[in-house]
């Protein structure tokens, strides 16, 4: 359908009003490059067909997603701009040592909950470290990791998950390479790594994480 922009309209408010995804509005209107673009009053834009009836969102069946006997911690994180946020799972299986997995699931009315990202066989305890926004829009990113000791030196291993388009990607990955820090937090739009001697900060430059001052 076609819609004439009114005073005060934004891409996000129009998508919310018509109960459609922001990404679909951007896809059908190439002249609007980002969700933050200012809309000109009186301009006609295309709105995708909306779902008339709300799609019920059931709870995911964890037994189909995680290993039997695993402990699971779940966070609801808006990795993408979809109406229903993704769920990020950290799974732990205890045996002679702790083996962890990271799983991201997404809901769609046509396919239900499905796995869109998985990383298995992390050989030490990990947990959620931080959630915040670093990409300059309303998407969120999540930091997952844990402390490890190599050659008697403590360190921190972590990964930063976010979305590029519809795909979940590792914006920064140090799960297999410990760094000499004790915490990783998203603060003020940057990733802040802290140690006893100071801090190191990273920011998103549009394509990768780079050192920031």
C-alpha positions as CSV (number, residue, x, y, z in Angstrom):
1,X,0.0,0.0,0.0
2,X,1.0,3.6,-0.4
3,X,1.2,6.1,2.5
4,X,1.7,9.8,2.5
5,X,4.2,11.0,5.2
6,X,2.8,13.3,7.9
7,X,4.4,15.7,10.3
8,X,6.2,13.8,13.0
9,X,6.4,10.5,11.2
10,X,9.6,8.4,11.4
11,X,10.4,5.0,9.8
12,X,10.0,3.3,13.2
13,X,6.7,5.0,14.1
14,X,5.2,4.1,10.7
15,X,6.4,0.5,11.0
16,X,4.9,0.3,14.5
17,X,1.6,1.8,13.3
18,X,1.1,-0.6,10.4
19,X,2.6,-3.6,12.4
20,X,5.3,-4.3,9.8
21,X,9.1,-4.7,10.1
22,X,11.3,-1.7,9.8
23,X,13.6,-3.6,7.4
24,X,10.7,-4.3,5.1
25,X,9.9,-0.6,4.9
26,X,13.6,0.2,4.1
27,X,13.7,-2.5,1.5
28,X,10.6,-1.2,-0.4
29,X,11.8,2.4,-0.2
30,X,15.5,2.5,-1.5
31,X,15.5,6.3,-1.1
32,X,15.3,5.8,2.7
33,X,18.8,4.5,3.6
34,X,18.5,4.1,7.3
35,X,15.9,4.1,10.1
36,X,17.3,7.5,11.2
37,X,16.7,9.3,7.9
38,X,14.3,12.3,8.2
39,X,11.1,11.8,6.2
40,X,9.8,14.6,4.1
41,X,6.1,15.5,4.8
42,X,3.9,14.8,1.7
43,X,6.2,12.2,0.2
44,X,4.5,9.0,-0.7
45,X,6.2,5.8,0.5
46,X,5.3,2.1,0.1
47,X,4.2,0.1,3.1
48,X,4.4,-3.7,3.0
49,X,1.3,-5.7,3.6
50,X,0.6,-6.1,7.3
51,X,-0.4,-9.2,9.1
52,X,-4.1,-8.7,10.0
53,X,-4.1,-11.1,13.0
54,X,-1.4,-11.1,15.6
55,X,0.8,-14.1,15.4
56,X,0.9,-15.9,18.8
57,X,4.4,-16.4,20.1
58,X,4.7,-19.7,22.0
59,X,7.5,-20.4,24.4
60,X,10.3,-22.3,22.7
61,X,10.7,-26.0,23.4
62,X,14.2,-26.1,24.9
63,X,14.4,-29.9,24.7
64,X,14.6,-29.5,20.9
65,X,17.3,-26.9,21.0
66,X,19.8,-27.7,23.9
67,X,21.6,-30.9,24.8
68,X,19.9,-33.2,27.3
69,X,20.8,-32.4,30.9
70,X,22.2,-29.0,30.0
71,X,21.8,-25.9,32.2
72,X,20.5,-23.0,30.3
73,X,20.6,-19.2,30.8
74,X,18.4,-17.2,28.5
75,X,18.5,-13.5,27.5
76,X,16.0,-11.6,25.3
77,X,18.1,-9.4,23.0
78,X,17.0,-7.3,20.1
79,X,19.8,-8.3,17.8
80,X,17.8,-7.3,14.7
81,X,15.0,-4.9,14.1
82,X,12.3,-7.6,14.1
83,X,9.2,-7.1,16.1
84,X,10.0,-10.2,18.2
85,X,13.5,-10.0,19.7
86,X,15.8,-12.9,19.4
87,X,16.6,-15.2,22.4
88,X,20.2,-15.9,23.2
89,X,21.0,-19.1,25.2
90,X,24.1,-20.1,27.0
91,X,24.1,-23.8,27.6
92,X,26.4,-25.7,30.0
93,X,26.9,-29.5,30.2
94,X,28.9,-30.7,33.3
95,X,31.0,-33.8,33.1
96,X,34.7,-34.1,33.8
97,X,34.8,-30.5,32.7
98,X,32.2,-27.8,31.7
99,X,31.4,-27.7,28.0
100,X,29.3,-24.7,26.9
101,X,27.4,-23.7,23.8
102,X,26.0,-20.4,22.6
103,X,22.7,-20.6,20.7
104,X,20.5,-17.9,19.2
105,X,16.9,-18.6,18.2
106,X,14.4,-16.4,16.3
107,X,10.7,-16.6,15.9
108,X,8.8,-16.4,12.6
109,X,5.1,-17.1,12.2
110,X,5.7,-19.4,9.3
111,X,8.5,-21.5,11.0
112,X,8.2,-21.0,14.7
113,X,11.3,-20.8,16.8
114,X,14.4,-21.9,14.9
115,X,18.2,-21.8,15.5
116,X,19.9,-19.1,13.5
117,X,23.4,-19.2,15.2
118,X,25.2,-21.9,17.2
119,X,28.7,-22.2,18.6
120,X,29.4,-25.5,20.4
121,X,32.3,-27.0,22.4
122,X,33.5,-24.0,24.4
123,X,35.7,-25.8,26.9
124,X,35.3,-23.5,29.9
125,X,32.4,-21.8,31.8
126,X,30.9,-18.8,30.0
127,X,28.1,-16.4,30.8
128,X,26.5,-13.2,29.7
129,X,28.8,-10.2,30.4
130,X,26.9,-7.3,28.9
131,X,24.2,-6.1,26.6
132,X,24.0,-2.7,24.8
133,X,24.1,-0.9,21.5
134,X,27.2,0.0,19.5
135,X,26.0,0.1,15.9
136,X,24.3,3.5,16.0
137,X,20.8,2.3,15.8
138,X,18.2,0.5,17.9
139,X,19.7,-3.0,17.5
140,X,21.4,-4.5,20.5
141,X,24.6,-6.5,20.8
142,X,25.5,-9.0,23.5
143,X,28.9,-9.9,25.1
144,X,29.4,-13.5,26.2
145,X,32.6,-14.9,27.8
146,X,34.4,-16.1,30.8
147,X,37.7,-16.1,32.7
148,X,40.4,-18.7,31.8
149,X,43.9,-19.4,33.1
150,X,46.7,-20.2,30.6
151,X,50.2,-20.9,31.9
152,X,49.1,-19.6,35.3
153,X,48.1,-16.3,33.9
154,X,44.4,-15.3,34.2
155,X,42.7,-13.8,31.2
156,X,39.3,-13.1,29.7
157,X,37.8,-14.8,26.6
158,X,34.7,-13.3,25.0
159,X,32.7,-12.8,21.9
160,X,30.4,-10.0,20.8
161,X,27.3,-11.1,18.9
162,X,25.2,-8.7,16.7
163,X,23.3,-8.7,13.5
164,X,24.3,-7.7,10.0
165,X,21.2,-7.8,8.0
166,X,19.3,-10.9,9.1
167,X,22.5,-12.8,10.0
168,X,23.9,-13.2,13.5
169,X,27.7,-12.6,13.3
170,X,30.6,-12.3,15.7
171,X,31.5,-8.6,15.6
172,X,34.5,-9.3,17.8
173,X,35.7,-12.8,18.7
174,X,38.2,-13.7,21.4
175,X,36.6,-16.9,22.7
176,X,39.7,-18.9,21.8
177,X,42.3,-16.2,22.5
178,X,42.4,-14.9,26.1
179,X,43.2,-11.2,26.7
180,X,44.6,-9.7,29.8
181,X,41.4,-8.1,31.1
182,X,38.9,-9.0,33.8
183,X,35.7,-7.5,32.4
184,X,34.1,-6.6,29.0
185,X,31.2,-4.2,29.1
186,X,29.2,-2.2,26.5
187,X,29.1,1.4,27.8
188,X,28.4,4.6,25.9
189,X,28.2,2.9,22.6
190,X,31.7,1.3,23.0
191,X,33.1,-2.0,24.2
192,X,35.1,-1.3,27.3
193,X,37.7,-3.8,28.4
194,X,39.0,-3.3,32.0
195,X,42.0,-4.5,33.9
196,X,43.8,-3.6,37.1
197,X,46.0,-1.2,35.1
198,X,43.5,0.6,32.9
199,X,40.9,0.3,30.1
200,X,40.9,-0.3,26.4
201,X,37.9,0.7,24.3
202,X,36.6,-0.4,20.9
203,X,34.0,1.3,18.7
204,X,32.2,0.2,15.6
205,X,33.4,2.0,12.4
206,X,30.7,0.7,10.1
207,X,32.4,-2.5,9.2
208,X,34.5,-3.7,12.2
209,X,35.5,-3.0,15.8
210,X,38.4,-0.6,16.1
211,X,40.4,0.9,18.9
212,X,38.7,4.1,20.3
213,X,39.9,6.8,22.6
